[in-house]
């Protein structure tokens, strides 16, 4: 759903100007953002490590400043990378990287786990490491695509019903959010 004050983006991600033309600066900025995200993904796949801003910038062909003009910090970039990967998976409608090498398949899953760790960092920071690891395993199983698909397709839950199941289960699993 498009918000009233949000410009409707074309297929290339650029907002049309009032006279119908595409804003070239916005188009270049979106292209830079996409290339930064792609550089991040490529580096993670190659090294199995979280890349530094300097590594990402070098790989993308931009300055470190360009990264932080588009993302307030590396955590925001990681979230954007995960969102990008999820959006690509949804758009393709098919399972990806099934024939890829093992590292590629592992890293695809690791990006989702990293996002959950960031999302629930406040709650997870209050428990011992062993409890945190077990909680992350349970969160991963609970929040994967297959879990959502089972609720929606196999059990016929509406979006709202499936969301309510997730919220209730996650609330029971996680410790209280620290003040």
ABEGO torsion letter per residue (X at the ends): XBBAABBBBBAAGBBBBAAGBBBAAAAAAAAAAAAAAAAAAAAAAAAGBBBBAAAAAAAAGBBAAAAAAABABAAAAAAAAAAAAAAAAAAAGBBBGAABBAAAAAAAAAAAAAAAAAAAAAAAAABBAAAAAAAAAAAAAAABAAAAAAAAAAAGBBAAAAAAAAAAAAAAABBBBBX
